Amino acid sequence: MGEGKSKRPSLALGFALSTLLTLSASAQPGQRVPDDPVAIEIRAQPIAALLPNDPTRVRFGALTFRGGIALTSPYKEFGGVSAIRVAADGARFLAVTDKGRWLRGRIVYEGTRPVGIADAEMAQVLGTDGKPLAARGWFDTESLALDGGTAFLGIERVNRIVRLDIGKQGLLARAEPIATPPGIATLPNNKGLECLDHVPAGMPLAGTLIAISERGLDEAGNIKGFLIGGDNPGEFTVRRIGEFDISDCAVTPAGDLFLLERSFSRLAGVGMRIRRVPLAAIKPGALIDGPALIEADMNHQIDNMEGLSVNRASDGSLLLTLISDDNFSMIQRTLLLQFTLAD
């Protein structure tokens, strides 16, 4: 991993010209052709230790710290990354920002340690009319799920989920709203869907879209979740522990759901926790809970951790990739952190 991919200029140029001509031909008079994705530069600074006061420590709870990078870019739209999905190769990724923009690229490694981002590009998420999704106020895109070539985005504030055929249309795919349970429409403003993932075949809940709110609470103070599609749709809840809210989730190849949680206070700053729940425990009416794999605070190299992806590493362990949302703030950072779990 980390080696540059082979370049085929003539084929790439031919594909680009073909795509451009197709888009131009399909546009109606007066209809604006969507902008192509923009190649951007992303700079990376290494994070050698998760705990600066103990730089040789790599074990944190059940997880082993693999490495991390702090990301910056001269491109003004870079930042606010709220969800990420890393491919099975552990390198290629697709992410979304909370301002309705796609980010995709490739994680570069030295050995097993992430050291940079290559082939990065960004594009606006498009609505059904071909205009930016954000233009209609649907910009708070906070969660991302993939089912083969189909992407699902959870949009906070408006409490909607859209589907996009990125397999055929790439980053120029147009979002189509999907039907959702009535309970999603009643989630609190700015506390809506932060977790979204699709359960693949061969696992409990196969074919189901799992959606969990940031802090939409039931009468008992637990966090509302939804099972959409599949054989057994319905609602469930996640036990809320302390001041932690849900910020993302990921279905693992081992048949679990990992819950990424975040806390914040002006006194203590941000906190992070990851819990592990068997998929078999999630069903309509269930109150789910599970052990914490890791818990970290501002003594660690973390920020506003909002994105989580899990895939199988080459050594057979589970590789967790986390990314933070800097809120486009000068005092926050976009961090990409990786851990492994021997399951």
Rosetta blueprint (number, residue, H / E / L):
1 M L
2 G L
3 E L
4 G L
5 K L
6 S L
7 K L
8 R L
9 P H
10 S H
11 L H
12 A H
13 L H
14 G H
15 F H
16 A H
17 L H
18 S H
19 T H
20 L H
21 L H
22 T H
23 L H
24 S H
25 A H
26 S H
27 A L
28 Q L
29 P L
30 G L
31 Q L
32 R L
33 V L
34 P L
35 D L
36 D L
37 P L
38 V E
39 A E
40 I L
41 E L
42 I L
43 R E
44 A E
45 Q E
46 P E
47 I E
48 A L
49 A L
50 L L
51 L L
52 P L
53 N L
54 D L
55 P L
56 T L
57 R L
58 V L
59 R E
60 F E
61 G L
62 A L
63 L E
64 T E
65 F E
66 R E
67 G E
68 G E
69 I E
70 A E
71 L E
72 T E
73 S L
74 P L
75 Y L
76 K L
77 E L
78 F L
79 G L
80 G L
81 V E
82 S E
83 A E
84 I E
85 R E
86 V E
87 A L
88 A L
89 D L
90 G L
91 A L
92 R E
93 F E
94 L E
95 A E
96 V E
97 T E
98 D L
99 K L
100 G L
101 R E
102 W E
103 L E
104 R E
105 G E
106 R E
107 I E
108 V E
109 Y E
110 E E
111 G L
112 T L
113 R E
114 P E
115 V E
116 G E
117 I E
118 A E
119 D E
120 A E
121 E E
122 M E
123 A E
124 Q E
125 V L
126 L E
127 G L
128 T L
129 D L
130 G L
131 K L
132 P E
133 L H
134 A H
135 A H
136 R H
137 G L
138 W L
139 F L
140 D L
141 T E
142 E E
143 S E
144 L E
145 A E
146 L E
147 D E
148 G L
149 G L
150 T E
151 A E
152 F E
153 L E
154 G E
155 I E
156 E L
157 R L
158 V L
159 N L
160 R E
161 I E
162 V E
163 R E
164 L E
165 D E
166 I H
167 G H
168 K H
169 Q H
170 G H
171 L H
172 L H
173 A L
174 R E
175 A L
176 E E
177 P E
178 I L
179 A L
180 T L
181 P L
182 P H
183 G H
184 I H
185 A H
186 T L
187 L L
188 P L
189 N L
190 N L
191 K L
192 G L
193 L E
194 E E
195 C E
196 L E
197 D E
198 H E
199 V L
200 P L
201 A L
202 G L
203 M L
204 P L
205 L L
206 A L
207 G L
208 T E
209 L E
210 I E
211 A E
212 I E
213 S E
214 E E
215 R E
216 G E
217 L E
218 D L
219 E L
220 A L
221 G L
222 N L
223 I E
224 K E
225 G E
226 F E
227 L E
228 I E
229 G E
230 G L
231 D L
232 N L
233 P L
234 G E
235 E E
236 F E
237 T E
238 V E
239 R L
240 R L
241 I L
242 G L
243 E L
244 F L
245 D E
246 I E
247 S E
248 D E
249 C E
250 A E
251 V E
252 T L
253 P L
254 A L
255 G L
256 D E
257 L E
258 F E
259 L E
260 L E
261 E E
262 R E
263 S E
264 F E
265 S E
266 R L
267 L L
268 A L
269 G E
270 V E
271 G E
272 M E
273 R E
274 I E
275 R E
276 R E
277 V E
278 P E
279 L H
280 A H
281 A H
282 I L
283 K L
284 P L
285 G L
286 A L
287 L E
288 I E
289 D L
290 G L
291 P L
292 A E
293 L E
294 I E
295 E E
296 A E
297 D L
298 M L
299 N L
300 H L
301 Q L
302 I L
303 D L
304 N L
305 M E
306 E E
307 G E
308 L E
309 S E
310 V E
311 N E
312 R E
313 A L
314 S L
315 D L
316 G L
317 S L
318 L E
319 L E
320 L E
321 T E
322 L E
323 I E
324 S E
325 D L
326 D L
327 N L
328 F L
329 S L
330 M L
331 I L
332 Q L
333 R L
334 T E
335 L E
336 L E
337 L E
338 Q E
339 F E
340 T E
341 L E
342 A L
343 D L
